[in-house]
């Protein structure tokens, strides 16, 4: 989780990713941010995020994104 938080903080250092639960809904993350996150996560965690998983629910919080990463690592 620490590696993911570092990726997120590098993109938006002003956001408290540990407590924020509406990153997409509150428009904190935009589409370009999500593309950057997908790229960084793919490189860091060696997972490919399929298009059908690129939905707001998976990117609204660091916890949701980490749960997605863990699911993809298990596949």
Number of C-alpha atoms within 10 A of each C-alpha: 13 8 12 20 16 13 17 22 14 11 15 14 11 8 13 13 20 11 10 14 17 17 18 18 13 11 10 13 19 12 10 9 14 17 12 14 20 19 14 15 21 14 11 12 14 12 19 14 15 9 7 6 12 14 10 16 16 17 23 21 19 22 19 15 20 19 14 19 21 13 11 16 12 8 6
